[in-house]
Amino acid sequence: MKSTTKEKLYQTLLPQIQELVKDEPDLIANLANIVAVLKQAFGFFWVGFYIVKGNELVLGPFQGTIACTRISFGKGVCGTAWKERRTVIVPDVEQFHGHIACSSESKSEIVVPLFESGEVVGVLDIDSDRLNEFDAIDAKYLGKITEIMPLFLSAVALRTSSLLPENSEPIGNYE
């Protein structure tokens, strides 16, 4: 996609995403809708969020092939973006030392950290099945998307609380 076309598409999507999430307080619903918008608009191979829980990133809403469920701090592209507190663009994942291959079809990747009160609370991870898919335009606008609304205010609470209703018995380990 030409950079001018890509930038125009992001500029069109930003206000649409703002409208989509502005009145919805639920973190998971907002993350899921953002993922759907990005996947549908750009046709990326894989789009998803990972949420920080302790010393790991845990898979959140995504669209694409089966994903890695947990990623350790500093590991792979996602863990590196978390550790370095910056967007990481990888033109060729085969050349990224320590890349975690959740799918052999992934060729390039961008990971944008999500901040809440100066703390990384998650990452937006996007993979392409084409080399050199991502650039500074993607970094700029994906960063703006992660800053659109206060949807991450509840991320810290989500990391430390159970997703089960009161008085329910857990079936498995949720922490």
C-alpha positions, 0 to 999 in steps of 0.5 A: 500500500502506498504511504499516502494511501495508508496515511489517509486510511489511518486518518479516516479510521481514527475518528471512527475508532473514537466514535466506536469506543467513546461510550463503551467502558468495557476494556475487552469490548474496546480491544476487540473492536479495535482489532476488528477495525484494523484487521478489516481495514488493512487486511493484516495477517494477525492483529491483537493485544497482549495485556501485562499480567505480572511478568508476562504478556497474556493474550487478549482479543485478537484476529488471525491464526492461533497465537502464543498465549504468554510472552515473557518480559523482554522475549520476542518482539512483544516482550522487547517493546514492553522492556524497551518501552517503545514501538518496535518495527521488524521488517523481516522477523527471520532477522530479529534475534529471539523472534517467537514464531507463533506462525511461520506465515508471519514475515514482518511485525510491529508492536506498540506499547500501551501506557497507563500512568507511565507504566506499560500495561499491554501491547498492540501486536500486528503481523503481516505475511509480507516483508517490510509491511510496516513503517513510520506511518504505521508507528505514528497512527497505531500509537495514536490509536492506543491513545484515543481513549481511556480504555486502558484505565481498567487494564491495571484492575483487570491484571489484578482481579478475577474475571469471574462474577462474585460467588463463582468458583474458578474452573482453572488457574486465572492468575 
